[in-house]
Amino acid sequence: MIVLITFSVTIFAQQSFVNFSHIEHLSERIYLSGDSVSIIRIYADYPSYNWVDASSEGITCVDDAARTAVAYLRHYELTKNAVSKNKAKEYLKFVIKLQAEDGQFYNFIYADHSINRDGKTSFKSFGWWAARGVWCFGLGYRIFEKEDPQFAALLKTGIEKTFVHIDTLLHQYGKKKEISGYAIPQWLLYESGSDATTELVLGLTEYYTATADTKVRSYIEKFCDGMMQMQSGDIRTYPFGLHRSWETMWHAWGNGQTQALAQAGKVLKNKTMIASAQREAEGFYSRLLIQGFKREFDVADSSKKREFEQIAYDIRPMVIGLIRLYEATNDKKYLTMAQIAGSWFFGNNAVNVQMYDPLTGRCFDGIHSYTEFNKNSGAESTIEALNAIIELEQYDKTNDFSKYRRTNSGENKKFIFAIYSNGNDEAGLVIDKKQGSLSMMTGKPFTDFKKKNLK
């Protein structure tokens, strides 16, 4: 039973916020190519939250099934919940069915369970949906290797089928072009798709953790090199250490470079990768937490920018990226930043609305403006919320992270800062402009600092 104390839009809980009920509502067991698999329906609209198909694309896709598998796999790994292990396996089986023999992936199936082979979001390719396929295969292989070697062998085969396509990408290794003074590496997915490449690297890193395959290590190092070359600036210099998503554009959704670099850096004992993740966290994530989240902007053209829409898929990469950075450095500052970022799901956002409901397991689909939000709750929003919350709860069993609210923020000659309260204590996230450093302060040290410096 979840004990709730509600004021405004805040939920306090003493047990897990992780609730797969809405995922289960969206899920369906079907027969596909002679086997029973699980699929997840893509959209569910307020107020009924009945299934809604993706227009002409189909009824379900690898994009969402793979991330659902990741959520169940991590939930099983952290809680030993056998139900989650079995659920993950059923989603993995669907993704296996959508991989072509040549190692590329289709994305959607239609209502008659045939594969959408021609749609612009489904055609056989090695891009976004393939990267997510590798992500869930890699994590699944690491977890099932000892528990179910026969099934793990299928995932291993699926990963190894992609090597020919990775080799093709890496034939361009070292090749760059330049746009507006920014270096654009050409060996990432979509030539400069640093965003999509992060999910490929996450899968390869999980696979390498289990196998120590030297070829895969080389893949990870080269892709991470490309991602790091998409980084510019530092804590004092624009664009503040962010990793661009594609060419000169940065967008929040799926931009998981800190997550991928921190995780790979820890596994490979590569300090350069970890330092790159720190540079983004300290220079750019700090500003998003202090000044407010953004949707996208062009680092080379200040006229090209949007503040909204803000979605769960914007928040998960930051939350888990900061957690992986904490795990790589043991610097608790990053864990506190992850917890503050995660409070977005519980009301610490532009509309002060609780986006994720632990009683139903739904996450709203997005924030449109300072006054409007989308009450629909599709697969992506819910999966991304659950992935973030699963990771947060391993370090915060009482879910105190949900209580954080930004109570003040500002800038003076010396500092850029935000003050947060969780109902009991205050925390201050402070950029020292002169020193070029980031501090997270709590308790009496922050009280004293605030009195002296943040008048």
N, C-alpha and C positions, 0 to 999 in steps of 0.2 A: 504493500500500500504506500502511495506517495503522499506525504504530509505536506500540505500547501499552506503557505501564508501569503496572501496576495495583497499588494497595494500598488496602485497605478497599474503598470503592466508587468510587474516583476513577479517571478515565481521563485520561491525558495523550496528546496527539496532536500530530503535526507537520504534518498536512495537514487539509483541511477536514473538519469534523464534519457538514457538510450531506450527508445521504443520503436520497434520495427513494425508496429501495427499498420501504419499507412503503407509501408513497403509491401507488407503482406496483402493489403487491400489492392494494391496495384499489380500484384504478381499473379501469374497463372501458370499452371503446369500444362504443357502441351507435348505432343509427339512430333519430333522433328528428325527427319532422316533416320527413322527407325529407333529412336531413343527418346526417353522421357527427359525433358529439360524444363528449367524455369525461365520465364520471361517476365519483364516488368513493363507495364503499360506506361506511356510517356507522360501524358497530361491528365490532370484531374482538376476540374473547375468548381469553384465556390458557387452555390452553397452545398450542392449534393456530393461533390467530389467523386462523381462517377467517372469512369474511364473516358478519355477523349483521344482519338487517334491523331497521328501527326500528319494531317491533311493527306496528300498523295504519297507521303514517304513510306508509311507503313504503321504497324502497331507496336513495334518494339525495336530496340537497336543495341548493338554492341556497346556504343558509347555509354549507355546507362547500365546495361547488364554487367559490364566489366567493373564499373565503379561500385555497383551493388555487391559484387563478389569480393572486392577489396574491403568493403565495410564489414561484411560477414566474416571474412578471414581474420581481420584485425580484432574483431570482437571475440572471435573464438580464441585467438592467440592470447589476448589479455585477460579473458574471463574463464576460459576452458568450457564455454557453453557448447555442448555437443550439437544442439539444434542449429547454432550458427555455422558450425563446420559443415553440416549436411546441406544447409541452404546454400552456402558458398559453392559447394560441389555442383549443385544443380544449375547455378548460373554459369559456372565455368564450362559446363557441358554445352550450354547454348553458345558461348563464345567459340568453343572448339568447332562447332558446326558451321560457324560463319567464316572460318578461315579457309581460304582456297588452298588447293594442293600446292600452288607455287609459293605459299607463305604470306601472300597479301590477304586482306580482309574485306569482306562486304560488311555493311552496317545494319540495314533494316530487313525485316521480313514483312510481308503483307498479311492480311487477315486470313488468307488461305494457306498460310505458312510457307509460301514460296519466297525465295530471296529476291529482294529488289536489287537487280544487277546493274541498273542504268541510271538511277537517280543521282543528282549531283551531291547528295549527302550520303550515298550508299555504294557508289561504284567501287569495284575492286581496286584497292590502292594500298599504299603504305604511307599513311598519314595519321590524322587524329585518331580514328577508330582502331587502326592497327597499333598505335602507341598504347592505347588503353588495353588492347588485347594482350600485349606483351607485359604490361604492368600487372594485370591480374594473373597471368600465367606465371610470371616470375615469383610473385608472392605466394601463389598457390603451390608452386613447385617446392619452395623452401619449407612450407608448412606440411605438405603431404609427403615429402620425400621419405620420411621414416614411418609415417602412420599409414600410408596407402601407396606403396611404391608403384603399383600397377597404374593407378590413376596419375601419379606424379610423372610417370614415363610419357603419358600422352601430352602433358603440359610441356615437358622437356622437348619433345618432338616439335610441338608448335612453336616454341621459341627458336629452336635451331633452324626451322624453315625460314625464319626471317633474316638469317645471317646474310644471305645473298643480297637482300635489299639494303641491309646496313652497309655491306661492302660497297655497293653501288653509290650510296650517299658519301661514303668516306673516300671514294676515289677523288673527291673534290677537296679533301683535307688540305688546309693551308691556303686555299683559294679565297680571295676576298674582293669585294667591290666597295666603293665608298659613296655614301649619299650625305650631302650637307656636312661633310667632315666626319661622319660616323662610319666606322668600319663595319662591314656587313659580311660575316662568314658565310660561305656557300655550301657547307657540308651538313647543315642541320636539316630537319624535315622542312619541306617547302622552301628550301634554300636558306632562309634565315628564320625559320619558325622555332625560335628559342622556347616559346610557350609549349607547343606540342612536343618538342624534344624532351621536356622535363618528364613527361609521363612515360616516355620510352626509357629514359635513364632510370627512373624509379624501378621499372620492371627488370632491367638489366642488372641493377644493383642488388635487388633481391635474389636474382638468379646467381650472381657472382658470390654472394654471401654463402650460398649453399654449395657451390661447385668449385670456387677458386679458379675458374676457367680463365687462362691468361688472355685468350682472344677476347673474351667479354670484358676483361679489365681494360684492354686497349680501346675497345669501343667506348666504354664509359669515360675514359680519360680524354678521348678526342671530342666526344660530344660536350663534355663539361668545358673543355677548352673553348669550344665555339660559344657556349652560353656565356662564359666569362668575358669573351671578346664583345659581347653585346651589352656590357656594363660600362657605365660612364659616371664620372663625378664621385664625390665622397660626401661626408657629413657636412662639409662647409661649401661644397662646390656643386652647382647644378649639373646634371639632374639627380644629384644626391645618392649616387651608388645604385640606382635602379638597374635591373636587367630588362632591356627592351624586349618586347614580345615578338616583333617582326619588323625588319628594317628599322625605321626611326620611330615606330609606334610603340607605346606602352599601353596595355590594358590590364585591368584587374583580373578578369576571368581567366582561370587556368594558368596564371603566370607563376608557376611553382618552382622557379629557379632556386630560391633559397632552400626550399624543401629538398630538392634533388641534390644540390651541391653540398648541403650539410650532411645529408645521409650518405652520399657517395664519399665525401671527404672523411667521414668517420670510418667507414668500412675500409677504404683504401689507405687510411692514415695519411691523407693528403692535406697538408695545412693550407695550401693555396686555395683549394676549393672551399674549405671552411672559412678562410679569411674573406673570400668573395661573398659568401652568404652573410657574414657579419657586416660587411660593408653596406649591403642592401638593407639589412635589418636596422643598423644604427643610423644610416643617413636618410633612408626613404620610408621604411615601415614606421619609424618613429614619427615622421611628419604626418603620415596618414592617421596614426593614432591620435596625434596632438591636434591636427587641423581638420580632420575629417576625410572620409574615403572619397576616392574619385573613380570614375568609370574608365576613362581613357584620355590620352593626349599624345600629341606628336612632339617629341623632344626637340625637333628641328623647326617647328612652326607653332608658335604659341596660340595662333588663332584656331587651331584644331584641337579642341578639348571638350569633354563632356563630364559632368559631375554624376549624372544618373544615366541609366538605371544601375542600382546596386543590388547584387544577388548573392546567394549563398556560395556560389562558385567563385566569387571574389574573395570570400573570407576564408574558406578552407585552406588555400595555399599559404596564406599568411599565418594562420593558426598553427598548422602542422609544420610549416617551415620554421617558425620560432621554436616549437617544441624540439624539432630535430637539431636545431642549433644549440638549444640548451643541453641536449643529450651529447652533442659533440664537444661542447666546451665546459659543461658543468657550471655555467654562469647563470644564476637564477634570474637575473634581469630578463633574459629572453623568455623564461617560463612565465613570468608575470606579464610581460608584453603579450604572450600568447593568450593568457587568460583574459586580459582586457579586450583583445581582438575578438575572442570567443563570446564575450558578453554582448556583441552585436546581435546574436540570435535571441537574446532575452530582453532587448529594449534599449541597449546602449547604441542607438543608431539615429539616423537623420529624422525619423518620424516618431521616435520614442515608443515603438510598437514591438511587442514580443513576436518575433518572426517564427520561432520554433516552439511548438506546444508538446511538452513531454507526455501529456495525457492522451493525445491522439497520434503522436509521432509525425505530425505534419509540419512542414516548413513552408511559409508563404513564398511565392515565386519572385518577389522583388520589391524594391522601393523605387517609385517613379520620380518623386520630388520630396520636398520637405513637408508636404501635406498629403501625398497619395502613395498608397502601396497596393500591391496585387495580392488578393486573398486566395487566388488559385494555388494549388500545391501539387506540382508535378514531380516526376521521379528525380530529376537532376537536383532540384532544390533540397528535397528530403535526403537524398543520398549524401550530398555534400555536407549538409548540416550534421548528419549522423557520423560521417567520417571525422569531422572536427571534434565533435563531442566525445566520441569514443576515445580519441587520443587525449583530450583534456582530462577525462575522468581517471585516467591511470595515475595522475598526479594530484587530483583534487576530488577525493571521494565524497566530500560534502557539497560539491558543486558551488562553492563560494564564488567561483569565477562569474557565475550568472548575475551576481549582485553589483558588479562594477558599473558605475555611471561616471561619465565625465562631468565634473561640476564647474570647471573653469579651465580656460586655456588662454594663452596670450604670448606676447613677445615684448622684450625690452632690449636695451642696448647689449646685454650680456647673454640673455637666455631666450630660448623658445621652449614653452612648457605647457603641460596639461596636468590638471589635478583630478584624481579619481577617488571616489568613495565606494566602499562595499557595504556601507551601512554601519560599520564599526570602526574601520580604520581608513586613513587617507594614504594615497600613494601619489608620488609625483614623478612624471617622466620629463626629464630636463635635458635639452641640448645646450651645451656650453659652446657658444659661437666662437669664442676666442681660443679655447683649448681644443675645439673640434672633438668633443667627447660627449657620450650619452650616459646619463645616470638614471637609475630607478631607485627612488628613495621612499622609505616608509617609516612610520613611528616617529620617535623624537628627533632623529636626524633630519627628517623631512620637515617637521614642525619648525625646527630651528632655522633650517635653510629658507623656508617659505617666509618667515618673519623678516629675515635679513635681506632677501633677494627678490621676492616676488610681490612687491608692494604695488 
